[in-house]
Structures are given as C-alpha cells and as structure tokens.
C-alpha cells in the first residue's frame, strides 16, 4: 500500500517519531544526547519551530512541536537528521544510514490530547523498564515541567500554563498528571496515530481538518481492509 504523504500545518502541534535503522542505537552516551538537543534547538530557531516536549530513547526519539509555517517542521527535522548522522558516523567510526526511513508524524488536537501526549512521552522510559519514575530519566522534558531543572530548548504550550497560576502549581499539576498516567485507549491512539499518520482528535476536529486536505487523515471506516499492527513505541 502506498504510504500517505505527511500532513503538516502551521500553528498546530505535531507528534514526531524518528527511529534508528533496524532499531539500532542512535545514542551511545551523554555526548550524543547533548549533541541532538543542541541541534534540535539551533534548527528550531532557524525554521520557526516551537519545541514543547521530547524524550530521547536509545534507538528512537519523540518530539512534540508546533511549526510557524507548513514547511518549517519537515525542514527542521531533515536539517537535524542530516547533521546528526554526519556527527554520529564521524564520532563512532561508522558509515551509511542511521535512520529507519523517513520520520513519522501526526497532528494533535491540543485541547484534548496535547498534555496526554506529553505524559505519554515522559512515561516512555518507564514503560520500557529503564526507570521506575519519569523524574529519574535525564533525557526527557519531564524535569523542566516538573520543576526539577530549566530547559532552554522548550517553549511551553499555553495549555501547560493553564495548569496553574504559579510555577509551583503548574509543576505540581503536571507531575500529578504524569503520575496518574494515561488510559490504554489514549496510549494506543497516540501510538497508532504517529506510526500510521492518522491525526489525533475528536470527531469535530477530524472533520474540520479533513476539509483542509484531500489526504485521508484518519483510519478507514469499518469494512475496509485493516492495516497490520505496528509495534508500540
């Protein structure tokens, strides 16, 4: 089946995933993690992208970001990807591709799913068994939003600011949101959305979004052939 073209819109949050080829590691040590964060921040400024959240796993990374133009997001991800591959290959004495094909992305309806997507990302290391608590993982944006450190890479979304009237209130509310976790239904929706390119939102959001593009933005209705399931992130 032909792959769907990506749908990117200005001023809308997007969930992005980039995996290592054959699920090989894309980070070997803290220097690699820091290099990726630097490239993400440098190129986000250049291409007009606001980074809301991230998590860097050993063999993939998740990003939540809003571009100011439709072209900003693909230009940002591609610029970071090219420079990081050159750096990684030179540093680790390797050649060839690092990424598993093109990156995957989807649009997120902010009022219903943006904070859930942030919690989903922060809980990735917990689901993978790397840490017992999201606060213990150093390579995610959780620490910034829970008040453990300041991360200049990030631009908090207005929905985060709405969690409380003071920094302490917002940090406590966000930590509790992550502690409570997300439902299995939302986890599956967010995973399948980004892996398959389906927009994530309620019926009204999807219907409105579909009017802006001829590209199908949600799963086919019952009765159409089902796509094979992909592994969760």
Secondary structure, 3 states (H helix, E strand, C coil): CCCCCCCCCCCCEEEEEEEEHHHCCCCCCHHHHHHHHHHHHHHHHHHCEEEEEEEECCCEEEEEEEECCCCHHHHHHHHHHHHHHHHHHHHHCCCCCCECCCCEEEEECHHHHHHHHHHHHHCHHHHCCCCCCHHHCCCECHHHHCCCCCCCCCCCCHHHHCCCCCHHHHHHHHHHHHHHCCCHHHHHHHHHHHHHCCCECCHHHHHHHHCCCCCCCCCCCCCCCCCCCCCCC
